[in-house]
Amino acid sequence: MPAPAATAASPPGIAGWLADRVADLGELAIGWVASIGDVVLFALRTLGWIVARRQRREVLLPSFYQIGVMSLPVVALTGLFIGMVLAVQSYAQFKSLGLETRLGSVINLSLVRELGPVLAATMLAGRVGSAMAAELGTMRVTEQIDALESMGANPIYYLVVPRFLGCLVLIPSLTVMADFMGVLGGYLYSHLVLGIDYHHYWENSRAYVDAFDFLMGISKSFFFGAAIALVSCHHGFHCAPGAEGVGRAATNAFVHSFVLILVLDLFLGIGLNHLHDFIHPDGPRRLL
């Protein structure tokens, strides 16, 4: 009896398996490109409404209060303990080199350049970004955004622009608060617990931390705030139906914002370090 001919249901060979994997990768790449393009168009529409029409004070102030004032306690508490943690983790290494009086320089330099802006942005993404995505997602699910559009009002102008301006304008203040509390926490632990002389602590901090380092952290915070607002509002606007969709939008808003904060921190840090080398061609400051 002759063997049955191969049918379409037969297991694919290696070539078929590779073709499926390539197709999956292509579909994934197309999805990423489409998502990035969608976010870029969303950002351009938001910036266009900022330029085209003035915002009303009664619309901006509630967003500013929720984003800035309500975030101060968690940012301040986080900065305070991060300063103490830096003192705890750095003291043993510096003491082994006989440089414990230089502890203030590394703590304060790390805070104002990196940890202050990144921690303030992370707290903002966790507290404000997720809330914005959940709020806008709920409005999408309950068709409130569609109702705004049916009445001739642009939802981006009324819902996104105030939140974007709140994150953009107030995150530098939160960064300053994180820097201040971190510096204070590091000093209190170093002086009161570790017994480091306060004069040498502050003198070394003044010698190795300059205005450029502080402005470097502040300049990063503007990009972090803009990224948090755009990513969170975009996820809220494109929320899937149901309670599960709202929860997924809030989770994705924080995760994607946090990853984007780290990516921006890397490239901004590289660029600003090159700028610092251009301004100060004598090279970096040394602790020895």
N, C-alpha and C positions, 0 to 999 in steps of 0.2 A: 504494500500500500504506500503510495508516494507521501513524502513529508508535507505537512501543511505549509503554505506560503506565509512569509512574514507579513504581519499586519501593522497598522499604525499604532496598535496598542502594545507592540513588542517593546521591550526595554531599550532605550536609546543607547548608542555606543558612546565612546569617549568624545567623539566630535559633537554629538548632540548635547552631551553634558556641558562641554565648553561653550557651545553656542547659547545654552540657557543661562550660564553664568555671565557671559558677556552681555546678554540682553538684560539681566538683572542689574548689572553695574551701569549699563546705559540708562535704564529707567531711573535708578537712584540718582545718577548725575543730572538727568533732566529735571527730576523733582527738586534737587538742591538749587539748580540754576533758576528754576521758576519761582521757588520760594524767595531767593535773594532778590530777584527782580521785582517781586511783589512788595517786599519790604522797602526797596529803594523807591518805588513809585509811591508807596504810602508815605515815606519820609518827604518826598518832594511835594506831595499835596499838602502835608502839614506845614512845611516851610512856606509854601505859597500862600496859605491862609494867614500865617503870621505876618507876612509882608503886606498882603492885600487889604487886611481889615484890622482895625484896632480892637484890642480886647477890653471888655468892660471890667471895671474894678470889682463889682459884686460877683462876677464869675471867677476872677482870679484868686481873690482872697481866701475863699474856702479851700481851694486846691493847695494854695501856699501853706495854709495852716496845717492841713492834713499831711502834707509831704515834709514840711520843714519843722514846724514846732513839735508835732507829735513824734517825730523821729529823733529828737534831741536826746531824750533819756537813754535809749538803747545804744545810740552812737557813743555817747559820753561814757557809759558803763563799759562798752566794749573797748574803747580806747584806753581807759584807765587800767584794765586788767592786761591788755596787750603790752603796755609799757612795763608792768610788773613782770610779766612772763619773759620779756626780753632781758630784763635785769637778772632774773633767776638763771636763765639759760646761758647768758654770756659771761657771768661773773667767774665761773670756774676756769674757763679758758684764759680770760684776761689776767686772773690772779696767777696762773701758772707762768705767764710771761712777765709778771711784775708790772702790769699795765692796768691795774684795777681802777686807777684814777682817771683813765681814759674811757671808762665805761659809758659816760654820758654822751660822748661823741658818736659811738656806734648806735646807741639806742635812739638818740634824737635824729641822726641822719637816716636811719632805717624808717623811722616813723614819718618824717615829713616828705620823704621821696617816694616811698612805696606803700608801707602798711597803712598809713593814715588814709590816703585816697582810696585804696583798694577795699579796706574794711568799711569805710563809710559807704562806698558804692554797693558792697555786698549786703550791708544792713538795709540800704534803701531798696535794693532789688528784692530782698526777702520780705520786707514789711510793706513797701509801697507798690513795687512792681507786681507782685502776686495779687494784691488787693485791686489794683487797676484792671488787671486781666480778668479777675473774677467779676468785678462790677460791670465792666463792658460786656463780658460774656453773658452775664445774666440779662443785660439789656438786649443783647442780640437774640437770646433764646426766647425772651418774652415779647419780642418784636417791637420793643420801644425804639430801637434805632430805625427800623422800617417806618415807624410812625413819624419820626422826625423828618425822614426823607419825603414821606407823602405830604407833609405840611410845607414843603419847600425849604426846610432848614437843612444846612449841611452838617451832618453829624461830626465830621472831623473838626470843623470850626468850634462847635459847641462842646464836644466831649474830649477831643484829643489835644487841641492846642493849649487849653489851660493846664492840663497835666504835664505836657511837654515843657512848657515854660516854668512850671513849678520845679520839676526835676533839674532843668538846666540852670535856673537862677539860684536855687537853694542848696544844691549839693556842694558848692564851694564853702558855704557856711558850715555845713555838717563836717566837711573835711577839716576845717580849722578847729572845730570842736574836738574831733578825734585826735588831731595832732596835739592840741593843748592838754587833753586829759591823758594821752599816752606819755607825753613829756613829764607831766605831773606824777603819774603813777610810777614811772621809772625812777624819778628823783626820790620820791618818798621811800620806795623800797631800798634803793641804793644807799641813801643816807641814814635812814632810821633802822633798817634791818642789817644791811651789810656794813655799815659804819664807814662809808666812803666820805671823805672831806667834801663839804658842799662847795668850797671855793674852787678846788681843782675840778670838781664835776662840772660846774657851770663854765669855768674858764676854758676847759677843753671842748665843751659843747660850742662855745662861741667861736673857737678857733677853727673848727672843722665843719660847721654847718653855716652856710651863708644864705643870702637872700635868694640866690638862684635855686638852691635845693627846695626852699619853701615854695617858690613860684612854680617849680617843676611839678610838685604834687598838686597844686591848685589848678594848673593848666590841664592836667590829666583828668581832673574831676569833671570838667565841662563835657568831655567826650563820654565819660562814663554815664553821666546823667542823661545825656541825649540818647545814648544807646538803650538805657533801661526804659525810658519813656516810650521810645518807638517800638521796641520789641514787645513790651508788655501790652501796649494799646493795640498793636497789630494782632497779637494772639487773642485778645478780647474781641476784636472786630470780626475775626474769622473763627469764632468758637463753634464747635460742633454742637448739634442739638442735645438737650438733656442735661441732667445734673452731672453725668460723667464727663460730658464735653466741657462744662465749666471748670470742673476740677482738673482736667487735663490741660486746659488753657492756662490755669494759674500755675501748675507745676512746670509746664514748658516755658512759661514766661520767666520764672526764676532760673531754671537750668540754662536756658539760652542766654539770658542776660549775664549770668555769672561767667559762662565760657567766653562770651564776647568781651567782658571786662578784662579777663586774663589775656586774651589775644591783643586787645588794644593796649594794655599795660606793657606788653612785650615790645610792640613796635614803637609806641610812643617813648618808652624808655630808651630804646636804641637811638631814635632820632634826637631826643633831648640830650643824651650823652655825647653824641657827635657835636651838637650845638655847644655844649659846655666845653668840649675840647677845643672848639674853634675860638670861643671867647677867652679861654684860659689855656693857651698853648704850652704853658710850663708843665702841664701834666696834672694828674689827680693829687689831692692832698694825702699825706702819709701819716699814719698813726705813730710811726717810730721816729 
